[in-house]
Amino acid sequence: MPDRTVRIVLAAVLVLVLLALYVAQPYLQPLLYSADTPRAVMARGDLAPAETSTVALFERASPSVVHVFAQGAAQNRDLLDLDDQGGDQGGTQTGTGFVWDGAGHIVTNTHVVQNAAQSGGSVSVRLGDGEVVPATLVGLAPSYDLAVLQLGRVRHMPPPLAIGTSADLKVGQSAFAIGNPFGLDHTLTTGVISAVRRRMPTSEGRELSGVIQTDAAINPGNSGGPLLDSAGRLIGVNTAIVSPSGASAGIGFAIPVDVVNRIVPELIKAGRVRNPGIGIIAAQEAATARLGIDGVVIVRVLPGSPAAQAGLRGVDPQTGDIGDVIVEANGRPVHRLADLTAAIEEAGLGAGVTLKVVRDGRIRQVRVTTADVAENRQ
């Protein structure tokens, strides 16, 4: 009997002790385990190979990426005196660019600098080392959303980016975008090539084909920045996003580098791009659709143009009767102006293009040789 009593007492004491510890635990734990001195750093070991490669890519490419500030002449604010978030801030358009060559040519998007160019404003570039340099406009190619700037005197010229090709891009391969989203300098985002051979409208009546789609985050301020492959080569120029909110939604577009590598040298040499065309002014697509017409309606044929020499007709200015409707170019159906533009650009300057034209209900073929035409004319 006494042994049983002892066991009961001991059990009761143990329960009381455990209960006391449970109640006191929140008070004892800070006293026993608080890290009131700096904690020891745990060695992490080597970076994973993929991390090492990405770090090296950024360190190699980022010095060639610049921040572009373009301000219209009507604004009296200092170019850098703003809380810029990328995009249009109080008359100052900000974006990204990159060094093209050792002469200090910078490539960016037309829409980043166009307002400043049209109003006689000014453009400045902030280099990777923080130096701010005035820049002059060399040339614009609105049909491709590309522009070239020339840096003023710099202390140290950044190296140009290595050039890749967009002809062999595969969906799923890695893509890296460097830019200045929302004004945050030298931001790296990563992703993959989501699609190739997309089409994207640029200036009126033109559509750029072969556009790269990526899920690497692209936000306002990234425009004009480079899209790189895993070797750190330029494969595209970031230009647009699809997003209801205006922020990255995982669908971004880049101008393919093979187009950039063709257009930029022309801008450097001549300040403009020679646009292959046949010398017509086409009807608006909305008006064509309202009339139930499938094809490109010629409104006017430019005097002396290849179209005029081939005998194409526009709308009769006296009666308003429709003349020629282009429904095919080089064997491909033409449903809208972008289809015609793509066929002509694929043919190139001075090349022959075979058109199928409907006039007065009859179809006939016309052979036209392309020539250099002004922007927004075809």
Secondary structure, 3 states (H helix, E strand, C coil): CHHHHHHHHHHHHHHHHHHHHHHHHHHHHHHHHCCCCCCCCCCCCCCCHHHHHHHHHHHHHHHHEEEEEEECCCCCCCCCCCCCCCEEECCEEEEEEEECCCCCEEEECHHHHHHHHHHCCEEEEECCCCCEEEEEEEEEEHHHCEEEEEECCCCCCCCCCCECCCCCCCCCCEEEEEECHHHCCCEEEEEEEEEEEEEEECCCCCEEEEEEEECCCCCCCCCCCEEECCCCCEEEEEEEECCCCCCCCCCEEEEEHHHHHHHHHHHHHHCCCCEEECCEEECCHHHHHHCCCCCEEEEEECCCCHHHHCCCCCCCCCCCCCCEEEEEECCEECCCHHHHHHHHHHHCCCCEEEEEEEECCEEEEEEEECEEECCCCC
